[in-house]
């Protein structure tokens, strides 16, 4: 393109056509319908750089980007072969992180893994790593923290219901929730100052 025509395009606000080899192509131009295995691998690497993902999550994201199912399968199979995708390892990492830092119980974690497309067999060993003692200890921490922020004038039954409901929303079974809450309420009553 001649220099004069470029200046004319700038003055009129028109966009000059791109030359061959220009790397600033739009995303649609870079990923043709169906895509290539290499493009699918690059997309997976970008997704995995943000956080670990299950195979099903990656497949879903690649499908949304327009990759053909056979291209997606070949890319994901290769990543599985080299260990970049491992649903069992993903499950262990997810369960540990969500139980430790978010206080999620086993029921909620199992549901989250199902939503992420992790098979029951891959999720089972990760969930089994959380013992009943682990769940009780984490539930106790959550109840103690919540008790510090609850109004002091609430009656015991209302406090009990609220705390049990909080644990249920986080995925703790009813038995664990009632046991922990009753113990912590008894402990809180014992620690309360005597009225004058």
VEXKOLTOR-299376 format. One record per residue (C-alpha): y, z, x; residue number from 1. Coordinates in nm, 4 decimals. Each point is the difference from the previous one (the first is absolute). Layout:
BEGIN
<y->Y z->Z x->X pos->NUM>
...
END
This chain:
BEGIN
<y->0.0000 z->0.0000 x->0.0000 pos->1>
<y->0.3438 z->-0.0865 x->0.1406 pos->2>
<y->0.2544 z->0.2705 x->0.0800 pos->3>
<y->0.2467 z->-0.1460 x->-0.2517 pos->4>
<y->-0.2481 z->0.0228 x->-0.2859 pos->5>
<y->-0.0814 z->0.3640 x->0.0897 pos->6>
<y->0.3723 z->0.0844 x->-0.0127 pos->7>
<y->0.0271 z->-0.1761 x->-0.3355 pos->8>
<y->-0.2914 z->0.2016 x->-0.1353 pos->9>
<y->0.1606 z->0.3251 x->0.1165 pos->10>
<y->0.3338 z->-0.0914 x->-0.1600 pos->11>
<y->-0.1541 z->-0.0882 x->-0.3351 pos->12>
<y->-0.2332 z->0.2988 x->0.0011 pos->13>
<y->-0.3061 z->-0.2245 x->-0.0077 pos->14>
<y->-0.3002 z->0.1144 x->0.1964 pos->15>
<y->-0.1108 z->-0.2359 x->0.2749 pos->16>
<y->-0.3686 z->-0.0978 x->-0.0216 pos->17>
<y->-0.2313 z->0.1854 x->0.2352 pos->18>
<y->-0.1296 z->-0.1752 x->0.3058 pos->19>
<y->-0.3706 z->-0.0122 x->0.0849 pos->20>
<y->-0.1254 z->0.3030 x->0.1927 pos->21>
<y->0.2554 z->0.2320 x->-0.1597 pos->22>
<y->-0.1612 z->0.3469 x->-0.0223 pos->23>
<y->0.2225 z->0.1212 x->-0.2829 pos->24>
<y->-0.2097 z->-0.1585 x->-0.2763 pos->25>
<y->-0.0338 z->0.1837 x->-0.3277 pos->26>
<y->-0.3068 z->0.2132 x->-0.0708 pos->27>
<y->-0.1278 z->-0.2551 x->-0.2507 pos->28>
<y->0.0164 z->-0.2712 x->0.2661 pos->29>
<y->-0.1870 z->0.2184 x->0.2512 pos->30>
<y->-0.2825 z->0.0845 x->-0.2399 pos->31>
<y->-0.1186 z->-0.3175 x->-0.1659 pos->32>
<y->-0.2089 z->0.0313 x->-0.3151 pos->33>
<y->-0.3280 z->0.1581 x->0.1104 pos->34>
<y->0.1214 z->0.0734 x->0.3545 pos->35>
<y->-0.2039 z->0.0069 x->0.3178 pos->36>
<y->-0.2238 z->0.2709 x->0.1373 pos->37>
<y->0.2471 z->0.0579 x->0.2847 pos->38>
<y->0.2868 z->0.0457 x->-0.2459 pos->39>
<y->-0.2112 z->0.2414 x->-0.2029 pos->40>
<y->-0.0808 z->0.1993 x->0.3147 pos->41>
<y->0.3693 z->0.0184 x->0.0909 pos->42>
<y->0.0852 z->0.1217 x->-0.3504 pos->43>
<y->-0.2739 z->0.2659 x->0.0266 pos->44>
<y->0.1290 z->0.1181 x->0.3365 pos->45>
<y->0.3507 z->0.0397 x->-0.1430 pos->46>
<y->-0.1394 z->0.2039 x->-0.2908 pos->47>
<y->-0.2177 z->0.2150 x->0.2272 pos->48>
<y->0.2959 z->0.0678 x->0.2299 pos->49>
<y->0.1649 z->0.1893 x->-0.2863 pos->50>
<y->-0.3046 z->0.2129 x->-0.0934 pos->51>
<y->-0.3777 z->-0.0114 x->-0.0182 pos->52>
<y->-0.1329 z->-0.1893 x->-0.3011 pos->53>
<y->-0.3330 z->-0.0562 x->-0.1688 pos->54>
<y->-0.1636 z->-0.3414 x->-0.0030 pos->55>
<y->0.0689 z->-0.0335 x->-0.3729 pos->56>
<y->0.3702 z->0.0785 x->0.0489 pos->57>
<y->0.0282 z->-0.2686 x->0.2676 pos->58>
<y->-0.1850 z->-0.2527 x->-0.2159 pos->59>
<y->0.2337 z->0.0737 x->-0.2893 pos->60>
<y->0.3113 z->-0.0393 x->0.2168 pos->61>
<y->-0.1247 z->-0.3276 x->0.1499 pos->62>
<y->-0.0781 z->-0.1368 x->-0.3463 pos->63>
<y->0.3537 z->0.0903 x->-0.1109 pos->64>
<y->0.1350 z->-0.1951 x->0.2974 pos->65>
<y->-0.1919 z->-0.3084 x->-0.1118 pos->66>
<y->-0.2918 z->-0.0035 x->0.2431 pos->67>
<y->-0.3175 z->-0.1655 x->-0.1247 pos->68>
<y->-0.2946 z->0.2377 x->-0.0618 pos->69>
<y->-0.2177 z->-0.1650 x->0.2683 pos->70>
<y->0.2823 z->0.0279 x->0.2564 pos->71>
<y->0.0494 z->0.3653 x->-0.0911 pos->72>
<y->-0.3726 z->0.0753 x->0.0315 pos->73>
<y->-0.0270 z->-0.1654 x->0.3408 pos->74>
<y->0.3035 z->0.1886 x->0.1337 pos->75>
<y->-0.1185 z->0.3342 x->-0.1393 pos->76>
<y->-0.3562 z->-0.0556 x->0.1249 pos->77>
<y->0.1349 z->-0.0585 x->0.3505 pos->78>
<y->0.2148 z->0.3148 x->-0.0168 pos->79>
<y->-0.3049 z->0.1983 x->-0.1182 pos->80>
<y->-0.2059 z->-0.1339 x->0.2921 pos->81>
<y->0.2549 z->0.1201 x->0.2564 pos->82>
<y->0.0573 z->0.3352 x->-0.1748 pos->83>
<y->0.3540 z->-0.0536 x->-0.1297 pos->84>
<y->-0.1256 z->0.0457 x->-0.3561 pos->85>
<y->-0.2411 z->0.2857 x->-0.0673 pos->86>
<y->0.0046 z->0.1519 x->-0.3483 pos->87>
<y->-0.2004 z->0.3076 x->0.1068 pos->88>
<y->0.2493 z->0.0793 x->0.2794 pos->89>
<y->0.2900 z->-0.0788 x->-0.2346 pos->90>
<y->-0.1451 z->0.2451 x->-0.2543 pos->91>
<y->-0.0282 z->0.2784 x->0.2586 pos->92>
<y->0.3577 z->-0.0517 x->0.1138 pos->93>
<y->0.1321 z->-0.0219 x->-0.3574 pos->94>
<y->-0.1858 z->0.3103 x->-0.1198 pos->95>
<y->0.1032 z->0.2091 x->0.3007 pos->96>
<y->0.3650 z->-0.1021 x->-0.0261 pos->97>
<y->0.0356 z->0.0352 x->-0.3769 pos->98>
<y->-0.1889 z->0.3326 x->-0.0130 pos->99>
<y->0.1826 z->0.1528 x->0.2951 pos->100>
<y->0.3536 z->-0.1223 x->-0.0605 pos->101>
<y->0.0167 z->-0.0683 x->-0.3755 pos->102>
<y->-0.2389 z->0.2723 x->-0.1137 pos->103>
<y->-0.2152 z->-0.2367 x->-0.2043 pos->104>
<y->-0.3356 z->0.1234 x->-0.1296 pos->105>
<y->-0.3296 z->-0.1885 x->0.0152 pos->106>
<y->0.0249 z->-0.1427 x->-0.3518 pos->107>
<y->0.3415 z->-0.1538 x->0.0643 pos->108>
<y->-0.1091 z->-0.1329 x->0.3397 pos->109>
<y->-0.3108 z->-0.1640 x->-0.1493 pos->110>
<y->0.2176 z->-0.1672 x->-0.2625 pos->111>
<y->0.2505 z->-0.1232 x->0.2613 pos->112>
<y->-0.2789 z->-0.1510 x->0.2113 pos->113>
<y->-0.1456 z->-0.1745 x->-0.3075 pos->114>
<y->0.3424 z->-0.1506 x->-0.0735 pos->115>
<y->0.0121 z->-0.1260 x->0.3584 pos->116>
<y->-0.3301 z->-0.1782 x->-0.0496 pos->117>
<y->-0.2071 z->0.2230 x->0.2273 pos->118>
<y->-0.3673 z->0.0120 x->-0.0937 pos->119>
<y->-0.1514 z->0.3294 x->-0.1094 pos->120>
<y->-0.2317 z->0.0028 x->0.3030 pos->121>
<y->0.2933 z->-0.0418 x->0.2433 pos->122>
<y->0.2008 z->0.2683 x->-0.1806 pos->123>
<y->-0.2856 z->0.2513 x->-0.0348 pos->124>
<y->-0.0249 z->0.1131 x->0.3619 pos->125>
<y->0.3778 z->0.0422 x->0.0260 pos->126>
<y->0.0130 z->0.2047 x->-0.3202 pos->127>
<y->-0.2996 z->0.2084 x->0.1064 pos->128>
<y->0.1950 z->0.1062 x->0.3087 pos->129>
<y->0.2191 z->0.2137 x->-0.2289 pos->130>
<y->-0.1905 z->0.3186 x->-0.0693 pos->131>
<y->0.0498 z->0.2370 x->-0.2927 pos->132>
<y->0.1635 z->0.2427 x->0.2444 pos->133>
<y->0.2426 z->-0.2728 x->0.1146 pos->134>
<y->0.0964 z->-0.0734 x->-0.3582 pos->135>
<y->0.0447 z->0.3670 x->-0.0839 pos->136>
<y->0.2119 z->0.0610 x->0.3087 pos->137>
<y->0.2257 z->-0.3005 x->-0.0688 pos->138>
<y->0.0317 z->0.0929 x->-0.3685 pos->139>
<y->0.0943 z->0.3554 x->0.1006 pos->140>
<y->0.2780 z->-0.1323 x->0.2257 pos->141>
<y->0.1340 z->-0.2162 x->-0.2832 pos->142>
<y->-0.0033 z->0.2873 x->-0.2502 pos->143>
<y->0.1733 z->0.2395 x->0.2424 pos->144>
<y->0.2719 z->-0.2551 x->0.0675 pos->145>
<y->0.0476 z->-0.0705 x->-0.3717 pos->146>
<y->0.0097 z->0.3713 x->-0.0878 pos->147>
<y->0.3002 z->0.0461 x->0.2306 pos->148>
<y->0.2023 z->-0.2494 x->-0.2068 pos->149>
<y->-0.1073 z->0.1028 x->-0.3508 pos->150>
<y->0.2274 z->0.2138 x->-0.2172 pos->151>
<y->-0.0882 z->0.3694 x->0.0268 pos->152>
<y->0.0431 z->0.0598 x->-0.3748 pos->153>
<y->-0.2898 z->-0.2286 x->-0.1071 pos->154>
<y->-0.2882 z->0.1835 x->-0.1613 pos->155>
<y->-0.3377 z->-0.0016 x->0.1747 pos->156>
<y->-0.1736 z->-0.2400 x->-0.2429 pos->157>
<y->0.2744 z->-0.2607 x->0.0249 pos->158>
<y->0.0016 z->0.0278 x->0.3794 pos->159>
<y->-0.3793 z->-0.0322 x->0.0063 pos->160>
<y->0.0088 z->-0.3139 x->-0.2182 pos->161>
<y->0.2727 z->-0.1631 x->0.2089 pos->162>
<y->-0.1754 z->0.0677 x->0.3300 pos->163>
<y->-0.3397 z->-0.1179 x->-0.1259 pos->164>
<y->0.1630 z->-0.3161 x->-0.1389 pos->165>
<y->0.1706 z->-0.0624 x->0.3360 pos->166>
<y->-0.3340 z->0.0223 x->0.1812 pos->167>
<y->-0.1708 z->-0.2209 x->-0.2605 pos->168>
<y->0.2648 z->-0.2702 x->0.0511 pos->169>
<y->-0.0760 z->0.0108 x->0.3719 pos->170>
<y->-0.3703 z->-0.0532 x->-0.0626 pos->171>
<y->-0.1508 z->0.3484 x->0.0225 pos->172>
<y->-0.2829 z->0.0839 x->-0.2382 pos->173>
<y->0.0632 z->0.2563 x->-0.2721 pos->174>
<y->-0.2286 z->0.2638 x->0.1488 pos->175>
<y->0.1754 z->-0.0041 x->0.3381 pos->176>
<y->0.3422 z->-0.0071 x->-0.1664 pos->177>
<y->-0.0654 z->0.3056 x->-0.2208 pos->178>
<y->-0.1641 z->0.1976 x->0.2817 pos->179>
<y->0.2865 z->-0.0633 x->0.2427 pos->180>
<y->0.2798 z->0.0559 x->-0.2511 pos->181>
<y->-0.1464 z->0.3265 x->-0.1341 pos->182>
<y->-0.0481 z->0.1322 x->0.3529 pos->183>
<y->0.3549 z->-0.0910 x->0.1010 pos->184>
<y->0.1514 z->0.1482 x->-0.3154 pos->185>
<y->-0.1899 z->0.3246 x->0.0601 pos->186>
<y->0.1213 z->-0.0023 x->0.3600 pos->187>
<y->0.3596 z->-0.0684 x->-0.1118 pos->188>
<y->-0.0164 z->0.2896 x->-0.2497 pos->189>
<y->-0.1344 z->0.2292 x->0.2718 pos->190>
<y->0.2843 z->-0.1044 x->0.2350 pos->191>
<y->0.2692 z->0.0355 x->-0.2678 pos->192>
<y->0.2311 z->0.3001 x->0.0476 pos->193>
<y->-0.0635 z->0.2973 x->-0.2246 pos->194>
<y->0.2536 z->0.0301 x->-0.2881 pos->195>
<y->0.2329 z->0.3024 x->0.0213 pos->196>
END
